[in-house]
């Protein structure tokens, strides 16, 4: 949710142009959205780790990510 500040989304949705030139809208992250996303991930993949591995991340990459996030 801290990303909302860095992406200037505190006042609501913000239009932007993506790398293909298509206009899109960034929307702020909410606690309810995070909760529903984590619930789906756990129900579908068992854990966040299971989800990440299902997306093609290797065990080694996951270990590196854990190391970076624990510092």
Secondary structure, 3 states (H helix, E strand, C coil): CCHHHHCCCCCCCEEEECCCCCEEEECCCCHHHHHHHHHHHHHHHCCHHHHHHHCCCCHHHHHHHHHHHHC
